[in-house]
């Protein structure tokens, strides 16, 4: 990663907790991760001027004034993304001689999503989804996944995050915001990143290959079954059925082209009433995950002893304690 890529727009810090600007969308001139094979990234960097934190580059400029620029995040999403990167680098377990794979890294965005939902703050929930989408594209998201020697656990963790994003999409759908004219300018980018991240992990770590299915919401028709390990199929289906243009930048174009050849997966139809249901079963699965992987009832991985109350599974993105709550240094609400 280049020094130029590590620069971050000043608003990522300065406006991170500004209640007025938190959910406004702005541009990043480039992203701190590769978007395709190295040659594509090198060519892309050569075409763009160096990042100078918005002095001459496009960073910090309103997304509404630059509708064709590909890299767009909300203030809140950007703040959470960079905070997650920083925390993972600061909390690298080997630095503290901790013989664990990832449960001390980062902050707990999944539980933040749960809390924001309880508060009825869908904008905060979407900002969390943005942060996770960008984070899963960085190299920092890989070590914990690679070190988990339980493929079922690794798949379930990533599938949980997929459910979370599907529940976000259905919430937007119920609010009439999942459309080609949505006021959320980066929908196609964030949806594409979740699809690409699932494909990369399926190919690199041989996870998310389960075939177990469950009924969608309250459906009773077998045609309304879906496979949680294939959550990316349903994200793609949302995009097609709601006429949302997915970002096909770099590697994303290759991954997304494979979906064009498959039948569309199911999505709730008609859209659920805003906030009334959870057809993708995120809340139920999160509670089940907490029971399975927290405290004395947790499944031990890597064969390391963990006394009661210690942190268990996270795969970087999620860390849950014996009481089902996040680490004390979890990300603060925007």
Secondary structure as UniProt FT lines:
FT   HELIX           3..6
FT   HELIX           11..14
FT   TURN            15..17
FT   TURN            19..23
FT   STRAND          25..27
FT   HELIX           38..47
FT   TURN            53..54
FT   TURN            59..60
FT   HELIX           63..65
FT   TURN            67..68
FT   STRAND          72..74
FT   HELIX           75..90
FT   HELIX           93..96
FT   TURN            103..104
FT   HELIX           109..118
FT   TURN            119..120
FT   HELIX           122..135
FT   TURN            136..137
FT   HELIX           139..141
FT   HELIX           142..147
FT   HELIX           151..174
FT   TURN            175..176
FT   TURN            180..181
FT   TURN            185..186
FT   HELIX           187..205
FT   STRAND          214..215
FT   TURN            217..218
FT   HELIX           222..224
FT   STRAND          225..226
FT   HELIX           228..230
FT   HELIX           231..241
FT   TURN            242..243
FT   HELIX           251..259
FT   TURN            260..261
FT   TURN            274..276
FT   TURN            279..280
FT   HELIX           282..292
FT   HELIX           295..297
FT   TURN            302..303
FT   TURN            308..309
FT   TURN            315..317
FT   TURN            322..323
FT   TURN            328..329
//
